[in-house]
Amino acid sequence: MEKRVFLTLLILLLAGCGTRPRRTVADYAAVRKKPVESPVAEGVEGFFASRDSALVHINGRVLTRGDFLEAVFRQFGEKTLLSEVIKEELFLQEAERRKMSVEPKDVESEVEQVLDGMSRALARGDEAAGRIKLAGLYEKQGLALNDVREELRRKLVARILIKRVTMAMRDPAGVDFRGLYEKNRRYHTRHIAYSFPSFEAQPDAAQLQKKKDSRAKAEGARAKIVSGELDFVAVARAESDDQVTRPLGGSLGPITAETPMAEALKKVIFSLAPGQVSEPVENPRGGYHIFQVTKIEPSKKYDEVAEEVRKNYLKREPDMEEIREAFYRLREQARIDWPSGR
C-alpha cells in the first residue's frame, strides 16, 4: 500500500499537479494546465533543469536530481508512469463530465486512512505507536509528519474521484446479486479434527487402521454432542488434532465462498443450519472433521434482503479489480493520439 501511495504521489508530481487543495474537478483540471510549484523551491521547471544539483547526501554520497529521475524511471519504467498518468486523466475527464466535486472533509478522511494504514503496518496493529515510528522515519528524511499530511491532502483528490467515477459507472442490470449475496455470506464455524496421514500410493494395513480409528472417533464424538451428553467446544478442546483451533474450542471464524479451503469441506459447512453438527467429512489432505455452524450472516434468505444487497453493492467502495475494469471501459471510449515516432 505504501509503495502504491508513493507511486501515486510521484506520478502526480511528474505530471505537474497543483499544490493547492481543490474542491471541484474543474478547478483541478484547470490547475493541471498551468506552471505549478513542486516540493522544491524553484518549481517543476527548475527541478528538471538542474540535473546536477544535489538533493540529499546519503552516507556522504551525493544524490543529484538527475540520479533521482534515472532511478525513478529505472524502477517504474516510462511506459508504466505514462500509463498511470493516462489512467488518471481519463478518470478526471469523466469526473468533470459528471460534474463531480470533492469536499475537504472527504480529503481529510482519505489522508487519515493512508496514515493509519502505514502506522499499523509499522507497529503491527498498534496505531498510536505506529504514528510515533512513522514520524521518526520521516524526520530522518527531513520531513515532519504534518508536511506529509499536507502533501497527501494535495494529492489525494484524484484518488477520491477515481473511486467515485468507478462507482458511478456501475450497471446494476448486469449484476448477479444472488451470486454476490452467496459469495459474501458468512458462516461462523467451529470444527473438531481427527487426523490420519494422507497417502497417494496404496495404503498399508497400518494406515488403513489409523484412518478407520479417526472415523470412529469422529462418529463417536458427534453422537455424544448431538445427544447433549457432551458440549462441542469442550470436545474440541479435549480431542481436536488441530493445534491452532483447539484452544479456541475449534473456532474457524467466518467461512465464505472465498475462504481458501477444500470445496468438499465448504460444501458441508454451507449446508448446515445454525447449531447443526455435520456428519464426519473427509479432508482431501487427510483427516476427518465434524463441523458446527454457530451463526450465519446475513441470517435472512436472499429474497428477503434482495433490495438491501442491491443498495449495498451500489454504495460500497470499489476494489482494484473494479477500478481496473472501469479504466478499460473509459480507455475503449477515449481517443488517444500519439505523436509520430512513438
Secondary structure, 3 states (H helix, E strand, C coil): CHHHHHHHHHHHHHHCCCCCCCCEHHHHHHHHCCCCCCCCCCHHHHHHHCCCCEEEEECCEEEEHHHHHHHHHHHHCHHHHHHHHHHHHHHHHHHHHCCCECCHHHHHHHHHHHHHHHHHHHCCCCHHHHHHHHHHHHHHCCCCHHHHHHHHHHHCHHHHHHHHHHHHCCCHHHCCHHHHHHHHCEEEEEEEEECCCCCCCCCCHHHHHHHHHHHHHHHHHHHHHHHCCCCHHHHHHHHCCCCCCHHHCCEEEEECCCCCCCHHHHHHHHCCCCCCECCCEECCCCCEEEEEEEEEECCCCHHHHHHHHHHHHHHCCCCHHHHHHHHHHHHHHCCCCCCCCC
